[in-house]
C-alpha cells in the first residue's frame, strides 16, 4: 500500500503547529520515497514521520517560492553529514525552479559538505519516474500560480487509482482534469476568498466536486490566516463537495491502495 505523509500543512507563514506545506510519497519501502518540496526542517520531519532520510529516492520541487524550497540546502548538508556521499539524489523540477534552487544551494557555499545531486529538468505534462514504483507513476500539469508550478497525480498504471496534489494554484481546468476521479485530492486552501494564484476552501470544494474526487484534504491552510477549521469545512460543503472532507494535519498519513495491487 502506498501512502503520502504530510510533513507540513501550513501557509507561507507557518503557525506554531504548522510548518510550510511539503510532503513525502512512500511507495514501496526503503528507497521508494519521493520528497515533494523541502520547506523548513525537512530532515527532522522525515525522521519524525518514520522515514530514513538517507533512503530518499528523489526530490520533486513543485516551484521556486521560498516556503517550498527553503529547506533544500540544509537537507543536502544534513544528508552528507549523516553519510550520503556517493549515491546521487535526483532532484526534479521545472527548469526555472531548478535554476533558482541551484543558485540558493551555491550561495551557501556548502563546498563538499552536500549530498551529491542529479538536477533533472522536467516539463508540465511529463511523467516523472518514481523510485521503486511498484506500478505507480506521476503525471504532471501546470497550475495557475504566480511562478511556474506543477500539480502532481500519483496514479497506478493498471487501474488508474490516484492521489492528486494541486500544490499552489488558483482554480484552473488543467488541475481539475488532473484530479479527475482521484481517491484522494490534496488541495491548497490558502485564502478566505478568491485570490490570484491561490484557492479558497469553498473553491477547493467546487473543484473536488467537479473532478469527482472521493476524499478532499486541505493543505497550505492556516486557522489564523485562512479561517477557523470548522468554517473551512462548511465552506467546502458550500462549494458542493459531499465526499469526505478534512483539514490536513502535520504528519498525517494518507494511504491509497490500487485494486490491482
VORO-289304 format. One record per residue (C-alpha): residue number from 0; residue in one letter; y, x, z. Coordinates in steps of 0.25 Angstrom, whole numbers, plus 5000, padded with zeros to 4 digits. Layout:
N
(rec NUM, A, (Y, X, Z))
...
END
This chain:
261
(rec 0, X, (5000, 5000, 5000))
(rec 1, X, (5014, 5005, 4996))
(rec 2, X, (5026, 5004, 5005))
(rec 3, X, (5041, 5006, 5005))
(rec 4, X, (5047, 5011, 5018))
(rec 5, X, (5061, 5008, 5021))
(rec 6, X, (5067, 5021, 5027))
(rec 7, X, (5081, 5015, 5027))
(rec 8, X, (5087, 5002, 5024))
(rec 9, X, (5102, 5003, 5027))
(rec 10, X, (5114, 5004, 5018))
(rec 11, X, (5123, 5016, 5014))
(rec 12, X, (5128, 5015, 5029))
(rec 13, X, (5116, 5016, 5038))
(rec 14, X, (5115, 5007, 5050))
(rec 15, X, (5110, 5012, 5064))
(rec 16, X, (5096, 5008, 5060))
(rec 17, X, (5096, 5008, 5045))
(rec 18, X, (5096, 5021, 5036))
(rec 19, X, (5101, 5021, 5022))
(rec 20, X, (5091, 5014, 5013))
(rec 21, X, (5079, 5022, 5008))
(rec 22, X, (5064, 5021, 5008))
(rec 23, X, (5051, 5027, 5005))
(rec 24, X, (5039, 5022, 4996))
(rec 25, X, (5026, 5025, 5002))
(rec 26, X, (5016, 5023, 4991))
(rec 27, X, (5002, 5029, 4994))
(rec 28, X, (5002, 5039, 5006))
(rec 29, X, (5007, 5053, 5006))
(rec 30, X, (5015, 5057, 4994))
(rec 31, X, (5016, 5043, 4989))
(rec 32, X, (5030, 5041, 4995))
(rec 33, X, (5043, 5040, 4988))
(rec 34, X, (5056, 5040, 4995))
(rec 35, X, (5067, 5031, 4990))
(rec 36, X, (5081, 5037, 4993))
(rec 37, X, (5084, 5046, 5004))
(rec 38, X, (5094, 5040, 5013))
(rec 39, X, (5097, 5046, 5027))
(rec 40, X, (5086, 5052, 5036))
(rec 41, X, (5075, 5051, 5026))
(rec 42, X, (5065, 5062, 5030))
(rec 43, X, (5065, 5056, 5045))
(rec 44, X, (5064, 5042, 5040))
(rec 45, X, (5051, 5045, 5031))
(rec 46, X, (5045, 5051, 5044))
(rec 47, X, (5048, 5039, 5052))
(rec 48, X, (5042, 5030, 5041))
(rec 49, X, (5029, 5038, 5041))
(rec 50, X, (5031, 5045, 5028))
(rec 51, X, (5030, 5060, 5028))
(rec 52, X, (5042, 5065, 5020))
(rec 53, X, (5034, 5077, 5015))
(rec 54, X, (5025, 5068, 5007))
(rec 55, X, (5036, 5061, 4999))
(rec 56, X, (5032, 5059, 4985))
(rec 57, X, (5047, 5058, 4980))
(rec 58, X, (5061, 5052, 4982))
(rec 59, X, (5067, 5042, 4973))
(rec 60, X, (5083, 5041, 4975))
(rec 61, X, (5088, 5028, 4970))
(rec 62, X, (5102, 5032, 4969))
(rec 63, X, (5112, 5042, 4974))
(rec 64, X, (5120, 5035, 4984))
(rec 65, X, (5121, 5043, 4997))
(rec 66, X, (5113, 5033, 5006))
(rec 67, X, (5101, 5035, 4997))
(rec 68, X, (5101, 5050, 4995))
(rec 69, X, (5108, 5056, 5007))
(rec 70, X, (5095, 5060, 5014))
(rec 71, X, (5089, 5067, 5002))
(rec 72, X, (5093, 5081, 5005))
(rec 73, X, (5089, 5080, 5019))
(rec 74, X, (5075, 5075, 5015))
(rec 75, X, (5073, 5086, 5006))
(rec 76, X, (5078, 5096, 5017))
(rec 77, X, (5068, 5090, 5027))
(rec 78, X, (5056, 5089, 5017))
(rec 79, X, (5058, 5104, 5015))
(rec 80, X, (5059, 5108, 5029))
(rec 81, X, (5047, 5099, 5032))
(rec 82, X, (5039, 5107, 5022))
(rec 83, X, (5041, 5101, 5008))
(rec 84, X, (5043, 5113, 5000))
(rec 85, X, (5034, 5113, 4988))
(rec 86, X, (5032, 5099, 4983))
(rec 87, X, (5044, 5093, 4975))
(rec 88, X, (5049, 5080, 4979))
(rec 89, X, (5052, 5071, 4967))
(rec 90, X, (5066, 5064, 4968))
(rec 91, X, (5068, 5053, 4958))
(rec 92, X, (5081, 5046, 4955))
(rec 93, X, (5091, 5043, 4944))
(rec 94, X, (5097, 5056, 4938))
(rec 95, X, (5111, 5053, 4945))
(rec 96, X, (5104, 5050, 4958))
(rec 97, X, (5097, 5063, 4958))
(rec 98, X, (5109, 5071, 4953))
(rec 99, X, (5117, 5067, 4966))
(rec 100, X, (5104, 5069, 4975))
(rec 101, X, (5102, 5083, 4970))
(rec 102, X, (5117, 5087, 4972))
(rec 103, X, (5116, 5081, 4986))
(rec 104, X, (5104, 5090, 4989))
(rec 105, X, (5110, 5102, 4982))
(rec 106, X, (5123, 5100, 4990))
(rec 107, X, (5115, 5102, 5003))
(rec 108, X, (5110, 5116, 4999))
(rec 109, X, (5097, 5114, 5005))
(rec 110, X, (5092, 5126, 4997))
(rec 111, X, (5077, 5128, 4999))
(rec 112, X, (5077, 5118, 5010))
(rec 113, X, (5074, 5106, 5002))
(rec 114, X, (5061, 5100, 4997))
(rec 115, X, (5058, 5102, 4982))
(rec 116, X, (5063, 5091, 4973))
(rec 117, X, (5060, 5086, 4959))
(rec 118, X, (5072, 5078, 4955))
(rec 119, X, (5067, 5067, 4945))
(rec 120, X, (5077, 5058, 4938))
(rec 121, X, (5072, 5044, 4935))
(rec 122, X, (5079, 5033, 4927))
(rec 123, X, (5080, 5018, 4930))
(rec 124, X, (5068, 5011, 4924))
(rec 125, X, (5059, 5023, 4926))
(rec 126, X, (5046, 5022, 4934))
(rec 127, X, (5046, 5033, 4945))
(rec 128, X, (5033, 5040, 4949))
(rec 129, X, (5028, 5036, 4963))
(rec 130, X, (5021, 5047, 4971))
(rec 131, X, (5006, 5043, 4972))
(rec 132, X, (5010, 5030, 4966))
(rec 133, X, (4997, 5022, 4969))
(rec 134, X, (5000, 5013, 4958))
(rec 135, X, (5015, 5011, 4961))
(rec 136, X, (5027, 5014, 4953))
(rec 137, X, (5042, 5014, 4953))
(rec 138, X, (5051, 5006, 4943))
(rec 139, X, (5066, 5008, 4944))
(rec 140, X, (5078, 5001, 4940))
(rec 141, X, (5093, 5004, 4940))
(rec 142, X, (5101, 4996, 4951))
(rec 143, X, (5115, 4991, 4951))
(rec 144, X, (5122, 5001, 4960))
(rec 145, X, (5134, 5010, 4961))
(rec 146, X, (5125, 5022, 4957))
(rec 147, X, (5113, 5023, 4948))
(rec 148, X, (5102, 5017, 4957))
(rec 149, X, (5087, 5014, 4956))
(rec 150, X, (5079, 5002, 4961))
(rec 151, X, (5064, 5004, 4962))
(rec 152, X, (5052, 4996, 4960))
(rec 153, X, (5039, 5001, 4966))
(rec 154, X, (5028, 4994, 4958))
(rec 155, X, (5013, 4994, 4958))
(rec 156, X, (5009, 4997, 4944))
(rec 157, X, (4997, 4988, 4944))
(rec 158, X, (5002, 4974, 4949))
(rec 159, X, (5017, 4976, 4950))
(rec 160, X, (5018, 4975, 4965))
(rec 161, X, (5032, 4980, 4968))
(rec 162, X, (5043, 4984, 4978))
(rec 163, X, (5057, 4986, 4973))
(rec 164, X, (5068, 4993, 4980))
(rec 165, X, (5082, 4990, 4974))
(rec 166, X, (5090, 5001, 4980))
(rec 167, X, (5105, 4999, 4979))
(rec 168, X, (5109, 4989, 4969))
(rec 169, X, (5117, 4976, 4966))
(rec 170, X, (5109, 4965, 4961))
(rec 171, X, (5104, 4968, 4947))
(rec 172, X, (5094, 4964, 4937))
(rec 173, X, (5087, 4977, 4936))
(rec 174, X, (5084, 4978, 4951))
(rec 175, X, (5080, 4963, 4951))
(rec 176, X, (5070, 4965, 4940))
(rec 177, X, (5064, 4978, 4947))
(rec 178, X, (5062, 4969, 4959))
(rec 179, X, (5055, 4958, 4951))
(rec 180, X, (5043, 4953, 4959))
(rec 181, X, (5043, 4964, 4970))
(rec 182, X, (5035, 4962, 4982))
(rec 183, X, (5046, 4969, 4990))
(rec 184, X, (5061, 4971, 4986))
(rec 185, X, (5069, 4981, 4994))
(rec 186, X, (5083, 4977, 4991))
(rec 187, X, (5096, 4982, 4995))
(rec 188, X, (5105, 4973, 5002))
(rec 189, X, (5118, 4981, 5006))
(rec 190, X, (5130, 4971, 5005))
(rec 191, X, (5133, 4958, 5011))
(rec 192, X, (5136, 4952, 4997))
(rec 193, X, (5137, 4956, 4982))
(rec 194, X, (5142, 4970, 4981))
(rec 195, X, (5142, 4980, 4969))
(rec 196, X, (5129, 4989, 4969))
(rec 197, X, (5123, 4982, 4981))
(rec 198, X, (5116, 4970, 4985))
(rec 199, X, (5117, 4959, 4996))
(rec 200, X, (5106, 4953, 5003))
(rec 201, X, (5108, 4940, 4996))
(rec 202, X, (5108, 4947, 4983))
(rec 203, X, (5095, 4954, 4987))
(rec 204, X, (5089, 4940, 4990))
(rec 205, X, (5093, 4935, 4976))
(rec 206, X, (5087, 4948, 4969))
(rec 207, X, (5074, 4947, 4977))
(rec 208, X, (5073, 4932, 4973))
(rec 209, X, (5075, 4935, 4958))
(rec 210, X, (5066, 4946, 4958))
(rec 211, X, (5055, 4938, 4965))
(rec 212, X, (5053, 4949, 4976))
(rec 213, X, (5044, 4945, 4987))
(rec 214, X, (5050, 4953, 4998))
(rec 215, X, (5064, 4958, 5000))
(rec 216, X, (5068, 4969, 5009))
(rec 217, X, (5083, 4972, 5010))
(rec 218, X, (5088, 4987, 5012))
(rec 219, X, (5101, 4994, 5010))
(rec 220, X, (5105, 4984, 5021))
(rec 221, X, (5113, 4984, 5034))
(rec 222, X, (5115, 4973, 5044))
(rec 223, X, (5128, 4979, 5047))
(rec 224, X, (5133, 4982, 5033))
(rec 225, X, (5126, 4971, 5025))
(rec 226, X, (5123, 4959, 5034))
(rec 227, X, (5114, 4956, 5046))
(rec 228, X, (5099, 4955, 5042))
(rec 229, X, (5097, 4941, 5045))
(rec 230, X, (5109, 4937, 5036))
(rec 231, X, (5104, 4947, 5025))
(rec 232, X, (5091, 4939, 5025))
(rec 233, X, (5098, 4926, 5024))
(rec 234, X, (5106, 4931, 5012))
(rec 235, X, (5093, 4936, 5005))
(rec 236, X, (5088, 4921, 5007))
(rec 237, X, (5101, 4916, 5001))
(rec 238, X, (5098, 4925, 4989))
(rec 239, X, (5086, 4917, 4986))
(rec 240, X, (5075, 4926, 4991))
(rec 241, X, (5064, 4919, 4998))
(rec 242, X, (5054, 4930, 5000))
(rec 243, X, (5052, 4940, 5011))
(rec 244, X, (5066, 4946, 5015))
(rec 245, X, (5069, 4956, 5025))
(rec 246, X, (5079, 4967, 5029))
(rec 247, X, (5073, 4981, 5027))
(rec 248, X, (5071, 4989, 5039))
(rec 249, X, (5070, 5004, 5042))
(rec 250, X, (5056, 5010, 5040))
(rec 251, X, (5051, 4996, 5035))
(rec 252, X, (5038, 4997, 5027))
(rec 253, X, (5037, 4988, 5014))
(rec 254, X, (5023, 4988, 5010))
(rec 255, X, (5019, 4984, 4996))
(rec 256, X, (5005, 4983, 4990))
(rec 257, X, (5001, 4981, 4976))
(rec 258, X, (4990, 4971, 4973))
(rec 259, X, (4983, 4981, 4964))
(rec 260, X, (4982, 4991, 4976))
END
